[in-house]
Amino acid sequence: MKIDQLATALSAAAMAVAFAFPSAASAESKFQCEPGETYVMNVMVSAHPYWVPVYQGFKQAAAAMGCETAFSGTPDYDITKQIASFEQDLVKQPAGILLHPMQSDPFIEPINRAIEGGVDVVTFAADSPKSKRTAYITSDNLAEAKFAAEEIVKQIGDSAEYAVLENPGQSNHDLRVTALLAYMEEHFPNMKLVGRQATNQDSNAAYRATASILQANPNLGALWIPEAGSAEGAVAAVLEAKADVLIMHADVTPTTLEHIKAGNIHMALNPNQGMQGFMGFVSLFMAAHSDMFDPFNDYKVSGYNPVQIPYVDNGFSVITKDNADSFDLNAYMEGRDPN
């Protein structure tokens, strides 16, 4: 082989090696965590099945970036206890916290203090919009309410009686109810609201409230419920009364899923929980690593985190008898680490 041919061959071989085995510097991605870098997901009513797929999505995104995660919160429906659990998370100085605030305003100061202390915060499913949180990940509660209103009218007509159960104080639940009432009033003025009861995700309270509404309104045609816990009590009361009432609710639990399969609940509108957790982690990671890019704005002189994402829509699914098996939580968790 001539010298020039040998040089060309060696050069080609060197390029092949370079492409096959890039240098450590070029192989490094900015979307990677430092060893031990940890992100926390904090919730209220921590045993609720809703959080399970959300945390799975959160963990899947973290694993792709070599990050550590932890699940936190309080088993109680108690704002004081959730804030205390959030404060305990801050002591451990995680890189960031994906937070479902039970109520918006009480979390303003804790969130702002966390961010000022170097711990980034992203909210999901419920928000604290007056705080300095950098992003909010949720399903479109207005779209859910519009879908529910139109489906109710499609099934029982536009001159019927309906009622709602509610959970005042939690932003996404409030919006699911108030938006449906406003949509009904504007588009279906002959629909008559005959009951509005606060049941606060308590199935026993929902059972009593629904029984009372049914007794006072024997022609009740439909119930809209912004969460699944109250739906469990409501469907029990409807079945006991042997009433012909169409039930729709947001979210899903194993119990309400079984009622959907049995035809006792018409349908559920369920946020895409895995996507919620996955996008929540990505947004949180970006907030914690905002120095990886230089956007074209005034963040340097204004002094704010350039990762500001006012709203990410994670979408929602419509659960009916036909597709209910796809939402079996036990089947989804087979072979998965719940921790």
N, C-alpha and C positions, 0 to 999 in steps of 0.2 A: 504494500500500500504506500502510495506517495505521501510525503510530508503534509501537503495541503489537504489530501483526502483524510489522513489521520486526524488532523486538526479539526476538520469539519465533523468527523464522526464523534470525536471527544466532546466537541461543543454541543452537538445534538444530544449526546448522552447526559451531559451536565444539565441541559435544559429539561430533559425528561425527569431527572432526579429532582430538580428544583420544583417542577410541577407536582410530582408525586409526593414529595416531602417538603412542603413549604417551611420556611424558617419559623421559629417559635413566635417571632414578632408579627409576621404576616398572618399566622394562624390564629392569633388572639382575637377575640371578638369583644367589642364593648358591651355586648349583651351577655355578660358573664359576671357572676358574683365572686367576691373575695371569699376565701375559706371562712366558714362560720357566719357569713352574712345572712341574717335572718329577717323574715317578714312574717307578721302576725295577722291573723284574721280574728276580729273581735265582734261578738254578737250577744244578743239577749235571748233568753230561753234556749240555752245552748244545746239542749237535747232534742230540739225540734228537727224533724227529718228534712225540712227545707234546706238547712245548711249543708247537708251531706254532699250533694252534687256540686254545690258552689265551692266547697273546700276542695273537692276532687279537682275541679278546674283550676283552682288556685295552685294546688300542688303540682299539677301537670305542667303549668307554665314555669313554675319555680324549678322543677327538675330539669327542664330544657335549658335553663340558664345556670345550673349548678348552685342553686340557692337553697337555703334551709327555710322551713316554715313551722309555724306553731298555731294551734287553734286555741282561742281564748274567749272569755266572756263570763256570763253568769247564768245559772240555771233558772233564775227567777225573772218574772216580768216586772222589773223594778229598776227605774232609771238611776236611782242612787247607787244600787249595787253594780249596774253596768258601768257607770262612771268610775266606781272604785276599781273594777277589774281593768279598765282602760289605764288608770293611773298605775296599777301594778305592772302592766305591760311596759309602760314608759320607763320604769325603774330599770328594766333589763336592756334599755337602749337598742331596740331593734332598728333596722334600716327604715322600716315603714309599717304602717298598720292599715289594713283594709277593714273599714268600720261600718257596721250597720247600726246607726244611732237609733235607739228606741224613740227618742224625741229630739227635735232639731235644736231648739234654743238652749236647753241645758248643756249641750255638747259644744257650744260655740267656744267658750273659754278653754275647756280641756284640749280641744283640737288646736286652737291657736297657740296654746302653751307648748303642745307637743311639737308643732312645726318650728316655733322659735327655739326649741331645744334641739333641733336637728333630726326629729323623727317625722317623716312625711306621712300624710294621711290622705286616703282616698275613701269616699263613702260609696256604699252600694245598697240598692233596693230601697233604702230610705236615706234622706239627705239632711245635712245641716248647711243650707245654702248661704247663711250669713257668716259662716266660719271661713277660715283660710284654706280649707281643704282644696287640693289641687284638681280633683276629678270626681265625677259622679257617674256611676255605672248602674243602669236600671232598665227595666222594660218600660215601654211607653204607656203609662197609666191612663192617659187620655184615650189612646187607641183601644186599650182594653175596655174602658167604659163604653166607648162608642160601639164596639163589637157586641158587648153584652146587651146594650139597649136594643140594637137592631135585631139581635137574635131572639130576644124576649118577644118583641113585637111580631117577628116572623112566625113564632110558634103559637102565640096566644091572641094575636090581633092587636090593633092599635087603640082599642077602647076597653081596656081591662084594668083590673086592680093589681098593684104590685107593692112590695115592701122591700126595705133594705135593712140589713144589720150593719153595724159599723164599729170601728175601733178608733175613736177620736184621739188625735195627738201624734199618730204615726203618719208621716207625710204621704207615703205611697198609698196607704189605706184610705186616708182622707180624700185624696184625689180620685181614687177609684169610685168612691161614693158620690162626691159632689159633682164630678164630671158626668156621671150617669144621670143624676137628677136634672142637671142643666140641659143635657142632650134630650132627655124625655120631654122636658117642658118646652123646648124650642121646636123639636121635630114631631113630637107625638103628644100634642096638648090634651088629647082625650084619655091618655093614660092617667090613672088615678093612684097617687101615692097614699096608701092607707096605713102604713106603719114604718117607723124609723126608730130602731132601738140600738143602743150601745151595748155590745156584748164583749168587747175587749178581748177577743180571741179565746174566750172561756166557753167551752162546749156546754157546760151546765147552764150558764147564763143564756146562751143561745137557745137551748132547749126550752127554757122557761119563757123567753121573749117570743119565740116562734109560736108556742102553744097559746100565749096570750093574744097574739096577732090573729091567729086562726080562729080563736073563739069569737073575737070581735068582728072578724071579716070572713064569713064563710065562703065568699066568692073570690077570695084571694087567688090570683092566677100565677104569680111568679115571685121568687125571692132572689135578690142579688146580694152577694156576700163578698167582702173584699179580701177574705183570707179563709184558709181551710179549717182552722180550729173551730170557728163558730159554725161552719157548714156541717161539721160532725153532729153538733147538737141540734141544728135546724132540721136535718134530714130525719133524725130520730123522732122529733116532734111531729113532722109531717106524716111519717109512716104510722105512728101511733094513732093519729087522728084519721088515718085513711083518707087524707085529703089529696086532691089532684092539683098539686102545685109544682110548677116547673122551678127547679133549683139550679142556679148557676153561681159559681164562685171563682175567685182567683186563687192561685197556688194549688198545691195538692199534697195530700198525706196518704199513707197506705190505706187508711180507713176510708177516705173519700174516694180513692181510686177503686176500691171494691164496690162502693155504692154506684160509681159510674158504670162499672162492668155489669152491675145488676139492674141498671136502668133507673135507679132511685134518684140519681143526680143527672141532670141533662148533659152538662159539660163543665169543664174547668178550663180557665185561661191561665196557663202556667208559664212564668218567665223562664227563658232558657238559662237554667241555673249554672250549668257547666260553663257556658259562654260568659256568664256574669262573673264567675270566679276567675276564669282565664284572663279576660280583659281587665278585670280588677287588678290582677297581679301585674300585668304588662304596664298599666297606667301607673301603678305604684312604683314599679322598678324605674320607669322613666322619670318620675318625680325625684326619686332618690339619686338618679344618675343624670341629672339635667345638664351637667357639664359636657356630655358627650356630643352636644350639637350647639350651634350658635344661630338662633333664629333671627330673622330680620324684624326686630322690634326694640323697644326701649328698656328691656328687662335689666340691663346692666346699670342704668342710671336710676331706674325706679326701685330696684332692689327686690323684685319678686321672683319666685320660681317661674322660669319660662314655660314649664309644663302646666298649662292651664287648660283643662278639658271640661267645660261646663256640663256636658251631657253626652254619654255614650249609650245608645239603645242596643241592649243585648237581645231584643226580640222576645216574642212569646209564642207558645204552642197552644193549640186548641186540643184538649183531651176529650175524647168521646169513647163510647163503647168499642168502636172499631179499632182504635189505635192505643187503647189503654195498656196493653201488655208492654209497649215500648217505654212505659213510665213506671215499671216495677222496680222499686228501689233495691230490693233484695237481689234481683237478677243483675242489676247494674253493678252492685258492690261485690259480686262473686269474684274472688281472687284479688280484690283491691285492698290496700292497707287503709283502714279508716282513720289512722292517726296521722 
